[in-house]
Amino acid sequence: MDGRRKICRERKIATAVFTSYILCKNVRCRRRVATAGSGEPLGRDTSSCLQMQKINRGLPRACRGRGGTIMTIALNARRFAGAWLMGCATLGVAGVGLTGAASAETTIKMAMSSVADLENDNGMTAWVMQNYVNSHSDDLNFEVYGSSALGGDQDVLQAMQLGSGATMHVGGTAVYNSFVPAGGVLDLPFLWQDFDHVGRALDGDLGGKLDAKFEQSGFKVLGWGYSWGYRNVVTSGKAIENPEDLKGLKIRTIQSPVYVAALNAMGANATPMAFGEVYTALQTGVLDGFEHAASMVYSSKLYEVSDHVALTRHLFGPTVITYSLPLWNKLSEKDQQVLEDAAALAIEINRALAPIREQKALAQLEEVGMTITQVDTTQFSQDAVPLQDELADELGAADLLQLIRDAQ
């Protein structure tokens, strides 16, 4: 028994939404937890159930279970991620809740431009953090706002610098390029070899240096995650079967000089645009296409206004969880620790699922009728090396680029 309890303490993953359903035999509690994914307070007002009382007090002890099944934690991260998702399916969780515990004293508002569901990397990260925080603290109330509900990324980040509006943000690093120019090195074209390359770099000196630069700009970094897949070119009408097919097409990209330069170098007419405007722009013919990861294409239902995915794999934007530094400094050390633990768990799950979810999303896009084409990007990759050097120099990040290359 002690061994099982130790595993739970070390991994810190016995969260209320997953564990209480498995361990608790009380029908009332099952119903309550089964709706927690839509935002109902987790485990509150369930004093009649001793198991739920244990969960409310912090959860490592939940491994002992009263009249329930002992949950053994898989030490392999990817196996655990799969078990986590099975738990979500069992609970009938359809999306990320927008409210937390009503009795909390400090409200945390996490903003993101992507849809608040479990089909994309940001939505999953937000969901894990929300449930961890709301089940481990009586002082914090974690809320999630997806689909740019609190404003576009740039507006949200500007407000966070001042300590107003959103408290937190999760999204691709490229949206920070106007605030932390050196961070644009992460988004250089054809830079990353694979997911592990991203992890080695960001878990080393590169991550530490970027943490400091983000903090200087008013953002506390809580974790570096993976996008659920490389970014590919998605078009409406015309399929991209070879590099020449991109020439002159109006392709939406992030409002970042690095992304614009990358798309233009590939022959496209890069068109910076807020993510929330893409659907309508495709629908009205303002754009010929856009570029994004398959999971975002599926989650945002952009397959309804586009037809083809060309596997260019030209960019891989890591994701980052940030907290408004002025607001972070107002938190107690105890609350800061809860948030750091929540972010660590969310990042572990995010990274473990990335390669799995990339393949799943591509399969889902095929199922809804999109065509997937392979494109020879050999020349693009070769041409990208001097462009990487040029852009890194402009960003004052030549040293950071070298750290990324050294981590290959």
N, C-alpha and C positions, 0 to 999 in steps of 0.2 A: 504493500500500500504506500509506504514512504517513497518508493521509487517512482510510482505514478505521480504522487504529489510533487515531487522534485521536478519531474519533466514539465509539469504545468507551470510551476514557478519560473523555471528558466525560460520557457518559451513565451510565457505571458499571453497565451492565446485562448484561454478559457473565457470567451466573451459571452454575454448573456443571451444574445439572439441564437447562437449555435448551441451552446452547452446546456442551457436550461431546458430546451426542448428534448434533448437526448436523455437528460438525467431525471427530469421531473415527471412523475406519474399523475400529478394532479390535473384533471381535465380543465379546470378553470385557468390554470397557468398556461396550459398548452394553447388555449384560445388566445390568451393575452399575448404571449410571445409570438404566436403565428401572425399577429397583425403588427408586430413591432417594426417590421420593415417599412411600413408606411408612416412611421413617425410616432407611434404611441409610446409613452414613457416606458422604459424597460424595467420590468420587475417592481414598479412602484405599486403601493396599495395592495400588496399580496401577502399580508401578514399571516394569513391562514396557512400558508405553505412554508414549512421550515426550509425546504430546498431553495425557494426564491429568496428567503432572508439571507442565506449564505451567499447567493449570487450578488445581492445588493451590497454585501460587505466587502467585495473585492475579488472574489472568484477563484483564486488558486485552490481554496478548500473545496471548491465544487467538484474537484476530481474524485472526492471520496464518495459522493452520491448517496442519497437516502432512497433505498428501494428502487434504484434505477441502474442503468448500465454504466459501467466504468468506461470513460472515454480515454482511449490510448492515443496520444498525440504522435503522428507520423513525423519522424525527425527529418525526413526528406522534404524539402520545401515544396516541391511540385506535387508530391503526394498529398501534403496537407492542403495545398490550394484546391486540389480536386475535391478533397473531403469537405472543405469549406463551401464550395459551390453546391455540392450535394445537399448540404445542410440548408442552403438558401432555397434550393428547389423544394425541399421537404416543407419548408416554412411558407411556401407560396409567396416569396418576396418578389414583387414585380418591379420595384424601383426604389430609389433612395428617398427616404422621408425628408420632409422639409421642416419638421419641428422636432424638438427633443423634450426633455423633462421640464414641465411647467414650473417646478419649484426651484430650479437652479437660479443662482444669483448672477452669474456672468454669462451672457449670451455670446456665443461664437458663431459668426456667419461666414461660412465657406462659400466662395463664389467660383464659378467656372462657366465657360462659354458652351461647353458640351452638354448634352442631354444628361439629366440626373438619373441614369439607370445603370444596370450592371453589365451592359454590353460594350462599354468603352472603359479605357484605362482610368480616366479622371473620375467617372461615376463610381467605379469600384473602390478607388482610393478614398473618395469622400464617404462612401457607405461604411467602409471598415472603420475609419476614424470616428464617424458619428456614433456608431454602436459601441466602440471601445470607450470613448470619452463618457458617453451618457450612462454606461454601466459601471464605470470606475470612479465617478466623481459625483458628489452631491452639490458641488459648487459651480459646475459648468453645464451649460445647456448648448449643445452643438446642433446647429441648423445648416442645411445644405440648400444652396440656391443654384440650380442649373439653368441652361439655355439663356445665359446672360440676363437673368432676372434682376440682378443688381446693376446692370450696365455692361457695356463692352469691356473687354480686357483692359484696354488702355485707361479708361475712366476708373475702373475698379482699382487698378494699381496706383494711379495717382492719388486716389482717396486714401488708400492704405498707407502711403508714405506720410500722410498727414494725421493718421490715426482716426480716420472717419470712414463711414460706409462699411464695406466688407472688412471682416477681421482677418480672413485668410483667403488664399487663392491656390488652386491647383490647375496646372496647365503646362503646355509646352514652353520650353525655355525661350523660344524665339519672341514671345510677346514681351519679354523683358529687355529686348535689345536696345530700346530707346532709353531705358533706365540704367542698364548695366551693359554698356557697349561691348566690353571684353567677353561677356557671356555669349556673344554671337559666334564665338569660335566653336561652340558645340553644334552649330547648325550649318557648318560648311558642307558643301556638296561632296558626295561620295567619300566621306571621311571615315565612317565606322565600318569595321569588318563584320561584326556580328554583335549580338546582345552582350556576350561576355566581355567583349572589348570595351563597351560602354561602362559596364560595371567596374572593371579593373581601373579604368581611368578616373571615374568619379569617386571611387572609394579610396583613391590615393591622394597624392599632393594636389592634383587638379581640383578635386572637390573642396579641399581645404582653402585653396586660394580663391575659388569662386564664392565660397561661403562668406569670406571676408569682404569681397567686392559687393556682394548683394547687401550685406549689412551696412556698408558705407552708404548705400542708396536707400536705406530705410526698410529693408526686408530681412527678416530672420528666416534662414533656410532650415526646414525641419527634415528634408529628405529629397534625394534624387531618385527618380523612378525611370521606367522605360515606357516609351510609347508602345502601344500594342501593335507593332509592325512598322516597317519602313513606309515612307510616303511614296505614293505612286501617282501617275497622271490619270485622271478620270475625265472622260469626255462624253459629250452628248452628240449623237449623230455619227461623227467620224471616228473610226477606230484607229489607234496608233499601232502600227505594225513594224515600223522602222523609224530611226531617229529623224529622218527627213520629214516625216508626217507631222512633227511638232511645229515646224516652221510657220511662224506668223499667227498661231492660234492664241486666242485670248484666254490665258489660264490663270485663274485666281490663285493667289498665294497669300501668306501671312504678311502683315504690314511691317516688314523687316527688310532693310537694305540687303542683308545676306541672302535671304530667300529670293528677292527680286533679281539679284545678280546671278544666282544659280539657275533660275528658270530662263532668264534671257540668254545665258551662256549655252543653254541647250537648244536655242533657236525659237523658243516660245515668246509670246508677248506677255510678260508677267504683269498681272493686274492685282495690285494689293487691294484687299477688301476685308471687312469684318466678317467673321465666320457666319454670324446670324443673317447676313444678306445673301449668302451664296445660293440658297434654294430658289429664291425669287429671281435672282440674276440668271440662273440656268433656265428657269421656267419661261422667262421673257426673252431669252436669246442674247442677253447682254454679254454672257460668257460662252466660250466654246467648251470650257471645262474647268477643272480645279485640280489641286493635288492634295492628297491626304492619305492617312493610313486606312486600310480596309475596315477596321473596326469602327472608325468614325463615320465612314460612308454608310455602313449598315445601321449603326445606332441612330444617326440623324436622318435616316430614310432618304438620303440623297440619291439612292438608286431609282427613286421615283421620277427624277428629272435628269438622269444620265444613263448611258448605255454600256460604256466600255471602260475597263481598267487595264492600263498598260503597265506592266511590272517594271517600271524604270528604277525603283528603289534608289532614287537620287538623293534623298535626304532622310536622316533619322534624327528627329528632335527628341532628346531626353525630356522628361517631365520634371517639375520641381514643385514641392509643397512649401509655400512661404506664409509667414505670419507678419502682420504689421508690426514693425519694430517698436514704435511708440506704445502700442497696446501690449506687446509682449513684455515690455519692461514694467508694466503695471501688474502683471500676474504674480502670484506667490510662487515660490520655488516648487511647492507641491503641485500646483496646477500646471506649471511648466513641465514638470516631470511626466504627468499624465499625458500631456499632449505629445511630448517627445516619444513616449512609449507607444502611443497610438500611431504616430507617424512611422515608427520603425516597423510595426506590424504591417501597416498598409503598404509600405515600400517592399517588404519581403513578399507579400502576396502579389503585388503588382508585377514585380520582376519574374516571379515564378510562372505567372500565367502568360507573360508576353508572347513567347513563341507559340504556345498552344492557341491563344486567342487570335493571333495573326492568321494561322491556317484555318481556324474555324470561320473567321469573318470572310475570308476569300471564298470558302465553300458556300457560305450563306449568300454571298452576292451572286454566285453562279446559280444557286437555287431560285433566286428571284428574277433570273433572266439576263443578268449582265454577262458580257463576254470578257474573258481574261486572256490577254495576249502577252507573250514574252517579247522583250525588246533587247537587241544587242546594244549594251551600253559601254562596250569596251573603249570606244573613242571618247565618250563622255568622261569616263573615269580617268583616262590619261590626260585629257585637257583640264580636268579639275585640279590637278596637283599645283600648277602655277597659280591658278585662281585662288586656291586655299592660301598659298603664301601671300598673295597680294592682299586678300581680304583680311588675313590675320594681322598683317602689318598696319593696315588702316585702322583696325580695332585696337591696336596696341596690345595684341595678344599672341605675338610670335612665340613667346615662352610657353604659353598654354597649349598652343598647337603642337609644340615639340613634345610636351608631356603626353598628349593624346597619341602621337605617333609612336612614342616609346612604349606605350602600353599595349601595342598590337601583339 
